[in-house]
Amino acid sequence: MNKIFTLLLLVLIVASCMEKKEVELRVLQFNIWQEGTKVDNGYNAIIDEIVSTKADLIALSEVRNYDGSNLATRLVASLKEKGFTYYSQKSQDTGILSKYPIVNQEALYPVKDDHGSITKALIDVNGTTIAFYSAHLDYLNCALYLPRGYDGSTWEKLDAPITDLNAIKEANLASKRDDAIRVFIADAKKEEKKGRLIILGGDFNEPSHRDWVNENRNKYDHNGAVIDWHNTIELEKAGYTDTYREIFPNPISHPGFTYPADNPLVDLNKLAWSPEADDRDRIDFIFYKPDVKLELKEVSIHGPNGSVARNKRIVETTQDPFILPLDVWPTDHKAVLAVFNLKKQ
C-alpha cells in the first residue's frame, strides 16, 4: 500500500512540474467596432465573446471612452461580474486586456488626428515578461480599395480600378501605417534584447503580401494585381511570423477573411464601404517573434462564417476554421485567436 501511495505521489509531483514548465497562452485580436455601440447589445456581446474564447491576452481596436468613460474599467468590472479577473489600463483607440498582471503600459504610437495607434504593455505571465502590442493602424489612404475601383479615403467610386503597382504603393505609403509599424519594430527590438517575448495583434487596415498572390490575382476584385503590401513585408524582414499564415500557408484554400464580416443585425449599407466590389480581405493579424519559449499550436477565425461582397451577404465555403459567435456578434470585423504553448526554460 505504501508503495502505491509513493508511486502516486511521484506521479503528482512530476505532473505538477510539467504543468509549471508549460502554460497555454490564448491571444485574441478583437476589433470591437466603436466599443460595440453599432450593434444592439453589442457591449454585452463583447464580454460574452471574451469569456467564450478563454483568451489570456486581448488586443482591442476602436477604444473610444465615450462621454468621459473608461472602457478599461468597464470591461474589467463586467468580466469580474461573470467571475473572471482581468487587468487593463485606460487607453485610446487601442487597448489591452490581460488575465495576467500588467507591469507597465504606454501609448507607444499615440493616436493623433485619427491616424491609428499602438498600445504596448509589459505583462508578467508566471515570471515570463511578454511585450504585448495592440495596433489599430491608419484607416485613411486605404490602398486595398484602389484595385477594386474605389478611393481609399473617401470610398467614392472611381472611373476605373487602379492596378498600377507604383500608384498603389505610393497611395499606401501616404498613410501613417508604415510609421506606426516602424516604431513598433524599433521598440520591440529593444524589448527582445532584454529577453522579453514579443506578440503583436491588430487591425492593420492593410492586407498581407502573402494574400495578394499570383494564384488569386483574378479573384476578390484584385483585377490582376499582385501586391507586395508594405507592412507585412517589413514585419517579416524584422523576423516576425504571421500566425495565420504559419498554420495555413495557402491563401486560396484558407483566405482567412476578417473584413467585411456579415453581421445579420446590421444593415448592409453600414457594412459595405465599396458596395459594387468584392473587398473581402484579411486585415486583422497576430504576429509574434519566434522563440524557443513560445510555440504556436493553433489559430482560428473567431466570428461569423459569413462575409459581405458586392452588397450581398454570403457564407464562406473556404477551409478556414471558424469559432462561431454565441449569439450577437458585436462588430463588422472577425477576430483572430491564436493559441501558444509558453515554455519555461
FIMAR-263040 format. One record per residue (C-alpha): x, y, z; residue in one letter; residue number from 0. Coordinates in Angstrom, 2 decimals. Each point is the difference from the previous one (the first is absolute). Last residue first. Layout:
BEGIN
ATOM  X  Y  Z  A  NUM;
...
# end
This chain:
BEGIN
ATOM  13.45  27.20  -19.72  Q  344;
ATOM  -3.66  0.69  0.61  K  343;
ATOM  -2.27  -0.71  -2.92  K  342;
ATOM  -2.96  2.01  -1.23  L  341;
ATOM  -2.10  -2.20  -2.27  N  340;
ATOM  -1.93  2.22  -2.38  F  339;
ATOM  -3.60  0.36  -1.15  V  338;
ATOM  -0.93  2.63  -2.59  A  337;
ATOM  -3.49  1.50  -0.28  L  336;
ATOM  -0.83  2.46  -2.76  V  335;
ATOM  -3.12  2.19  0.01  A  334;
ATOM  -2.46  0.59  -2.80  K  333;
ATOM  -0.85  3.59  -0.82  H  332;
ATOM  -3.35  1.80  -0.24  D  331;
ATOM  -0.52  -0.24  3.75  T  330;
ATOM  -2.10  -1.15  2.94  P  329;
ATOM  -1.04  -3.52  -1.07  W  328;
ATOM  -3.18  -0.87  1.92  V  327;
ATOM  -0.47  -3.71  0.72  D  326;
ATOM  2.91  -2.20  1.05  L  325;
ATOM  2.19  0.96  -2.92  P  324;
ATOM  1.49  -2.69  -2.26  L  323;
ATOM  3.57  -1.20  0.42  I  322;
ATOM  0.99  -0.38  -3.62  F  321;
ATOM  2.74  -2.09  -1.64  P  320;
ATOM  0.67  1.13  -3.59  D  319;
ATOM  -0.61  -2.69  -2.61  Q  318;
ATOM  -1.92  2.37  -2.26  T  317;
ATOM  -3.74  -0.10  -0.71  T  316;
ATOM  -0.72  3.44  1.49  E  315;
ATOM  -3.65  0.93  0.43  V  314;
ATOM  -1.06  3.10  -1.93  I  313;
ATOM  -1.85  3.19  0.87  R  312;
ATOM  -0.28  2.24  -3.01  K  311;
ATOM  1.12  3.56  -0.73  N  310;
ATOM  2.62  -1.13  -2.48  R  309;
ATOM  1.64  -2.13  2.70  A  308;
ATOM  -0.90  -0.27  3.69  V  307;
ATOM  1.25  -2.91  2.09  S  306;
ATOM  -1.46  -2.99  1.82  G  305;
ATOM  1.82  -2.50  2.18  N  304;
ATOM  -0.83  2.17  3.01  P  303;
ATOM  2.69  0.65  2.60  G  302;
ATOM  3.28  -1.36  1.31  H  301;
ATOM  2.40  -0.96  -2.76  I  300;
ATOM  2.40  -2.68  1.16  S  299;
ATOM  3.58  -0.64  1.08  V  298;
ATOM  1.76  -3.02  1.44  E  297;
ATOM  3.06  -1.17  1.94  K  296;
ATOM  2.55  2.81  -0.31  L  295;
ATOM  3.00  -0.74  2.25  E  294;
ATOM  1.57  2.76  2.09  L  293;
ATOM  2.97  -0.75  2.27  K  292;
ATOM  2.31  -0.95  -2.87  V  291;
ATOM  -0.76  3.36  -1.56  D  290;
ATOM  -1.73  1.15  -3.18  P  289;
ATOM  -0.95  3.69  0.06  K  288;
ATOM  -3.78  0.27  -0.21  Y  287;
ATOM  -2.65  1.30  -2.36  F  286;
ATOM  -3.78  -0.06  0.54  I  285;
ATOM  -1.96  1.55  -2.82  F  284;
ATOM  -3.16  1.75  -1.16  D  283;
ATOM  0.03  1.22  -3.63  I  282;
ATOM  -0.96  -3.18  -1.83  R  281;
ATOM  -2.07  1.12  -2.95  D  280;
ATOM  -3.45  -0.03  -1.55  R  279;
ATOM  -0.39  3.03  -2.23  D  278;
ATOM  -2.31  -1.49  -2.61  D  277;
ATOM  -1.18  3.16  -1.70  A  276;
ATOM  -3.27  1.81  -0.75  E  275;
ATOM  -0.61  0.97  3.64  P  274;
ATOM  3.45  1.41  0.76  S  273;
ATOM  -0.39  0.89  3.68  W  272;
ATOM  -2.41  -2.87  0.68  A  271;
ATOM  -1.01  -0.63  3.62  L  270;
ATOM  -2.17  3.03  0.76  K  269;
ATOM  -1.90  -0.31  -3.30  N  268;
ATOM  -0.62  -3.64  0.82  L  267;
ATOM  -2.10  0.86  3.03  D  266;
ATOM  1.28  -1.54  3.24  V  265;
ATOM  -1.43  -2.84  2.09  L  264;
ATOM  1.02  -2.64  -2.56  P  263;
ATOM  3.68  0.95  0.34  N  262;
ATOM  1.90  -1.13  -3.04  D  261;
ATOM  3.69  0.68  0.50  A  260;
ATOM  1.75  2.50  -2.24  P  259;
ATOM  2.72  -0.83  0.86  Y  258;
ATOM  1.74  -2.94  1.69  T  257;
ATOM  0.63  -2.18  -3.04  F  256;
ATOM  2.16  -3.03  0.78  G  255;
ATOM  0.79  -0.81  -3.63  P  254;
ATOM  0.43  -3.67  0.93  H  253;
ATOM  -0.33  -2.17  -3.13  S  252;
ATOM  1.37  2.70  -2.28  I  251;
ATOM  2.20  1.80  2.54  P  250;
ATOM  2.03  -3.20  0.61  N  249;
ATOM  2.40  0.39  2.93  P  248;
ATOM  -2.50  -1.08  2.68  F  247;
ATOM  1.88  -0.56  3.28  I  246;
ATOM  2.78  2.51  -0.63  E  245;
ATOM  -2.35  2.14  -2.08  R  244;
ATOM  -2.32  0.52  2.95  Y  243;
ATOM  2.77  0.69  2.50  T  242;
ATOM  1.79  2.61  -2.14  D  241;
ATOM  3.63  -0.36  1.09  T  240;
ATOM  2.38  2.81  0.87  Y  239;
ATOM  3.69  0.05  -0.92  G  238;
ATOM  0.53  3.69  -0.81  A  237;
ATOM  -0.27  -0.77  -3.71  K  236;
ATOM  -3.31  -1.73  0.77  E  235;
ATOM  -1.31  3.14  1.68  L  234;
ATOM  1.13  2.16  -2.90  E  233;
ATOM  -1.74  -2.31  -2.48  I  232;
ATOM  -3.21  0.10  2.04  T  231;
ATOM  0.25  3.78  -0.02  N  230;
ATOM  0.59  0.69  -3.67  H  229;
ATOM  -2.51  -2.04  -1.95  W  228;
ATOM  1.86  -1.69  -2.83  D  227;
ATOM  -2.89  0.02  -2.45  I  226;
ATOM  -1.09  -2.34  -2.77  V  225;
ATOM  -2.69  1.93  -1.90  A  224;
ATOM  -1.98  -1.78  -2.71  G  223;
ATOM  -3.33  1.63  0.83  N  222;
ATOM  0.34  -0.70  3.75  H  221;
ATOM  -3.81  -0.08  -0.13  D  220;
ATOM  -0.24  -2.92  2.46  Y  219;
ATOM  1.57  -2.31  -2.59  K  218;
ATOM  2.03  0.69  -3.15  N  217;
ATOM  3.39  0.31  1.71  R  216;
ATOM  -0.83  -3.04  2.12  N  215;
ATOM  2.86  -2.32  -1.01  E  214;
ATOM  2.41  2.88  -0.63  N  213;
ATOM  -0.09  1.13  3.59  V  212;
ATOM  -1.86  2.62  2.01  W  211;
ATOM  -0.22  -2.06  3.20  D  210;
ATOM  3.63  -0.43  1.01  R  209;
ATOM  0.61  3.71  -0.62  H  208;
ATOM  -2.40  0.55  2.88  S  207;
ATOM  -2.88  2.44  0.04  P  206;
ATOM  -0.19  3.53  1.44  E  205;
ATOM  -2.44  1.49  2.51  N  204;
ATOM  2.43  -1.48  2.55  F  203;
ATOM  -2.50  -1.13  2.64  D  202;
ATOM  2.31  -1.27  2.67  G  201;
ATOM  1.92  -2.50  2.03  G  200;
ATOM  3.73  0.07  0.73  L  199;
ATOM  1.84  -2.51  2.19  I  198;
ATOM  3.62  0.30  1.19  I  197;
ATOM  1.74  -2.09  2.67  L  196;
ATOM  2.40  1.84  2.29  R  195;
ATOM  3.69  -0.77  0.36  G  194;
ATOM  1.15  3.59  0.46  K  193;
ATOM  1.32  0.01  -3.57  K  192;
ATOM  -3.53  -0.93  -1.09  E  191;
ATOM  -1.34  3.11  1.70  E  190;
ATOM  2.39  2.23  -1.93  K  189;
ATOM  -0.94  -1.63  -3.29  K  188;
ATOM  -3.67  0.40  0.93  A  187;
ATOM  0.48  3.77  0.15  D  186;
ATOM  1.58  0.29  -3.45  A  185;
ATOM  -2.52  -2.37  -1.62  I  184;
ATOM  -2.95  1.79  1.60  F  183;
ATOM  1.15  3.47  -1.07  V  182;
ATOM  0.43  -1.22  -3.61  R  181;
ATOM  -3.46  -1.58  0.17  I  180;
ATOM  -1.52  3.34  1.03  A  179;
ATOM  1.75  1.95  -2.77  D  178;
ATOM  -1.01  -2.65  -2.56  D  177;
ATOM  -3.65  0.41  0.89  R  176;
ATOM  0.10  3.81  -0.17  K  175;
ATOM  -1.53  0.08  -3.48  S  174;
ATOM  1.70  1.49  -3.07  A  173;
ATOM  1.89  -3.30  -0.21  L  172;
ATOM  -3.10  -1.75  -1.33  N  171;
ATOM  -0.63  2.67  -2.63  A  170;
ATOM  3.55  -0.35  -1.30  E  169;
ATOM  -0.27  -3.79  0.03  K  168;
ATOM  -3.23  0.09  -2.00  I  167;
ATOM  1.39  2.47  -2.53  A  166;
ATOM  3.15  -2.05  -0.43  N  165;
ATOM  -2.01  -3.19  -0.44  L  164;
ATOM  -2.23  1.39  -2.76  D  163;
ATOM  -3.29  -1.81  0.60  T  162;
ATOM  -2.33  2.94  0.56  I  161;
ATOM  -3.59  -1.07  -0.63  P  160;
ATOM  -2.00  2.31  -2.30  A  159;
ATOM  -2.02  3.21  0.21  D  158;
ATOM  0.37  -0.18  3.77  L  157;
ATOM  -2.80  -0.67  2.49  K  156;
ATOM  0.13  2.11  3.13  E  155;
ATOM  1.52  -1.67  3.02  W  154;
ATOM  1.26  3.42  1.19  T  153;
ATOM  3.42  -1.15  1.24  S  152;
ATOM  0.89  -3.07  -2.05  G  151;
ATOM  -1.84  1.06  -3.15  D  150;
ATOM  -1.89  -2.86  -1.62  Y  149;
ATOM  0.50  -2.08  -3.15  G  148;
ATOM  0.91  -3.33  1.55  R  147;
ATOM  3.68  0.44  -0.87  P  146;
ATOM  -0.15  3.22  2.10  L  145;
ATOM  -1.82  -1.42  3.03  Y  144;
ATOM  3.06  -1.77  1.46  L  143;
ATOM  1.68  3.40  0.06  A  142;
ATOM  -1.54  1.16  3.25  C  141;
ATOM  1.29  3.55  -0.20  N  140;
ATOM  -1.79  0.47  3.33  L  139;
ATOM  -0.62  -2.81  2.50  Y  138;
ATOM  3.25  0.60  1.92  D  137;
ATOM  1.02  -3.04  2.03  L  136;
ATOM  -1.71  -1.43  3.03  H  135;
ATOM  2.76  -1.79  1.89  A  134;
ATOM  0.15  -1.80  3.34  S  133;
ATOM  3.49  -0.95  1.19  Y  132;
ATOM  1.01  -2.55  2.62  F  131;
ATOM  3.54  -0.04  1.37  A  130;
ATOM  -0.09  -3.26  1.92  I  129;
ATOM  1.88  -0.44  3.26  T  128;
ATOM  0.34  -3.55  1.33  T  127;
ATOM  -0.44  -0.40  3.76  G  126;
ATOM  -3.44  -1.60  -0.06  N  125;
ATOM  -1.12  2.17  -2.90  V  124;
ATOM  1.12  3.51  0.92  D  123;
ATOM  -1.28  2.43  -2.62  I  122;
ATOM  1.82  2.99  -1.47  L  121;
ATOM  -2.60  2.01  -1.85  A  120;
ATOM  0.08  1.93  -3.26  K  119;
ATOM  -2.76  2.00  -1.69  T  118;
ATOM  0.37  0.74  -3.71  I  117;
ATOM  -2.00  2.69  -1.80  S  116;
ATOM  -1.82  1.03  -3.14  G  115;
ATOM  -0.24  3.18  -2.05  H  114;
ATOM  -3.06  1.40  1.79  D  113;
ATOM  1.43  3.52  0.26  D  112;
ATOM  2.62  -1.33  2.41  K  111;
ATOM  -0.10  -3.41  1.71  V  110;
ATOM  3.11  -0.64  2.05  P  109;
ATOM  2.64  -2.42  -1.33  Y  108;
ATOM  1.44  -1.63  3.11  L  107;
ATOM  -2.95  1.03  2.17  A  106;
ATOM  1.36  -1.58  3.15  E  105;
ATOM  -0.61  -2.87  2.39  Q  104;
ATOM  2.10  -1.47  2.83  N  103;
ATOM  -0.01  -3.10  2.16  V  102;
ATOM  -3.40  -1.21  -1.22  I  101;
ATOM  -0.97  -2.97  2.16  P  100;
ATOM  -1.29  -3.12  -1.80  Y  99;
ATOM  -3.52  -0.62  -1.24  K  98;
ATOM  0.65  2.84  -2.43  S  97;
ATOM  -2.02  2.62  -1.83  L  96;
ATOM  1.71  2.51  -2.29  I  95;
ATOM  -1.27  3.05  -1.85  G  94;
ATOM  0.23  1.87  -3.27  T  93;
ATOM  -1.87  3.20  -0.89  D  92;
ATOM  0.84  1.63  3.36  Q  91;
ATOM  1.24  -1.60  3.19  S  90;
ATOM  -1.04  -0.55  3.61  K  89;
ATOM  1.61  -2.98  1.67  Q  88;
ATOM  -1.03  -3.65  0.00  S  87;
ATOM  0.21  -3.09  2.20  Y  86;
ATOM  -2.38  -2.93  -0.11  Y  85;
ATOM  -1.63  -2.14  2.68  T  84;
ATOM  -2.95  -2.11  -1.07  F  83;
ATOM  -3.09  -0.84  2.07  G  82;
ATOM  -2.71  1.38  -2.26  K  81;
ATOM  -0.26  3.20  2.04  E  80;
ATOM  3.81  0.27  -0.25  K  79;
ATOM  -0.33  0.04  -3.79  L  78;
ATOM  -2.31  3.00  0.20  S  77;
ATOM  2.31  1.79  2.46  A  76;
ATOM  3.11  -0.57  -2.14  V  75;
ATOM  -1.85  1.13  -3.12  L  74;
ATOM  -1.36  3.15  1.62  R  73;
ATOM  3.37  1.00  1.46  T  72;
ATOM  1.74  -0.42  -3.36  A  71;
ATOM  -2.80  1.86  -1.78  L  70;
ATOM  0.50  3.11  2.12  N  69;
ATOM  -2.90  2.42  -0.48  S  68;
ATOM  0.27  3.69  -0.89  G  67;
ATOM  -3.01  -0.10  -2.27  D  66;
ATOM  1.40  -2.83  -2.13  Y  65;
ATOM  3.28  -1.66  0.95  N  64;
ATOM  0.74  -0.66  -3.69  R  63;
ATOM  1.84  -3.34  -0.35  V  62;
ATOM  -0.15  -0.95  -3.66  E  61;
ATOM  2.43  -2.94  0.00  S  60;
ATOM  0.64  -2.46  2.83  L  59;
ATOM  2.95  -2.36  0.44  A  58;
ATOM  -0.92  -2.73  2.47  I  57;
ATOM  2.34  -2.18  2.07  L  56;
ATOM  -1.28  -3.00  1.98  D  55;
ATOM  -2.96  -0.90  -2.22  A  54;
ATOM  -2.51  -2.54  1.29  K  53;
ATOM  -1.71  0.42  -3.38  T  52;
ATOM  -3.48  -0.22  1.55  S  51;
ATOM  0.75  2.62  2.66  V  50;
ATOM  1.19  2.52  -2.59  I  49;
ATOM  -3.05  -0.78  -2.11  E  48;
ATOM  -2.40  0.65  2.89  D  47;
ATOM  1.67  3.30  0.92  I  46;
ATOM  -0.12  1.26  -3.57  I  45;
ATOM  -3.64  -1.14  -0.22  A  44;
ATOM  -0.83  2.12  3.05  N  43;
ATOM  1.41  3.03  -1.82  Y  42;
ATOM  -1.89  -0.81  -3.20  G  41;
ATOM  -3.47  -0.23  1.53  N  40;
ATOM  -1.35  1.55  -3.21  D  39;
ATOM  2.91  0.45  -2.39  V  38;
ATOM  1.87  3.20  -0.89  K  37;
ATOM  0.89  0.74  3.63  T  36;
ATOM  2.25  -3.05  0.35  G  35;
ATOM  2.93  2.04  1.27  E  34;
ATOM  0.25  1.98  -3.25  Q  33;
ATOM  0.38  -3.14  -2.08  W  32;
ATOM  1.53  -2.56  2.42  I  31;
ATOM  3.03  -0.90  -2.15  N  30;
ATOM  1.27  -3.10  1.83  F  29;
ATOM  3.40  -1.72  -0.15  Q  28;
ATOM  -0.05  -2.87  2.47  L  27;
ATOM  2.98  -1.81  1.53  V  26;
ATOM  -0.34  -3.27  1.91  R  25;
ATOM  3.09  -1.04  1.95  L  24;
ATOM  0.21  -3.61  1.14  E  23;
ATOM  2.63  -0.37  2.70  V  22;
ATOM  3.01  -2.32  0.04  E  21;
ATOM  2.70  -0.59  2.63  K  20;
ATOM  -2.32  0.35  2.97  K  19;
ATOM  -2.29  -2.72  -1.28  E  18;
ATOM  2.92  -2.36  -0.52  M  17;
ATOM  1.10  0.51  3.59  C  16;
ATOM  -3.51  -0.68  1.29  S  15;
ATOM  -0.28  -3.15  -2.11  A  14;
ATOM  3.33  -1.22  1.35  V  13;
ATOM  -1.11  0.69  3.59  I  12;
ATOM  -3.36  -1.69  -0.54  L  11;
ATOM  1.66  -3.08  -1.53  V  10;
ATOM  2.46  -0.14  2.90  L  9;
ATOM  -2.87  0.13  2.51  L  8;
ATOM  -1.82  -2.79  -1.82  L  7;
ATOM  3.12  -2.15  0.15  L  6;
ATOM  0.47  0.68  3.70  T  5;
ATOM  -3.63  -0.92  0.73  F  4;
ATOM  0.32  -3.21  -2.02  I  3;
ATOM  3.21  -0.91  1.85  K  2;
ATOM  -1.62  0.70  3.37  N  1;
ATOM  -2.87  -2.34  -0.90  M  0;
# end
